Amino acid sequence: MALSIILAVSFILLIAHIIYQSWSQQNKYKSLPPGPTPIPVVGTPQYLRLRDAIGNYNMLSKQYGRIFTIWKLSEPVIVLCGYEMMKAGLMDFPEEVCERPFLPVFEVATKGYAINGVRWRPLRRFALLTLRNLGMGKRVVEVKMLAESKRLVKAMAETAGKPFNASMYLATVVINTMATILFRGRFDYLDERLPELIVTMSRHINGVTSPLSTVVYHYIMGLLLPFSPSGHPIVEGDV
């Protein structure tokens, strides 16, 4: 009997908390652009699927205008829809659109050195300065890219018309270009370490961008789990 009462009171308190949070959210963000009404706690998950983004955003832009708000759980996401609106936002209001969200999963994986949150500007500035010092934007890098393109064509020609995974070759071009600039070295297209490296990078990205990771971002207790939402060991191991 006592357990039933405790459960009932807990459920009522939970509902009251959700209602209060929803009311507080609406008042806190009432100055945001219009958009679909979010479901308390859940937000607007039907508009967050990347594969349906173009159709959804076009539909919402016709209803709410070129600037509208959707919700990722309890976090608002402002959407600029259309080329002209994107250009106006990036050119006329660079400070307002240049922030990066704080993502706890990246903080854990990078031990506080993630390119997001308050650190992203100095880290981005440092990365660009370092790459320029290493030749980015100069003729020497263009020569290296052209040389790597020729190696790509040669590697594809050596398949002699047999089926092959083109994504691996294209990923190798990017990896080799960066490796040539940073480390003065490159991987062979038949190097057995390459598929493992590419798969690890892909697993890491998919792990922190999966729908379930969104819940982890918002509820920090999820970071205590030994596995990431993708089902693989948490991304710190991949990093």
Buried (B, 14 or more C-beta within 10 A) or exposed (E): EEEEEEEEEEEEEEEEEEEEEBEEBEEEBEEBBEBBEBBBBEBBBEBBEEEEEEEBBEEBBEEBEBBBBBBBBBBBBBBBBEEEBEEBBEEEEEEEBEEBEBBBBBBBBBEEEBEBBEBBEEBEEEEEEEBEEBBBEEEEBEEBBEBBEEBBEEBEEEEEEEEEEEEEBEBBBEBBBEBBBEEEEBEEBEEEEBEEBBEBBEBBEBBBBBEEBBEBBBEEEBBEEEEBBBEBEBBBEBE
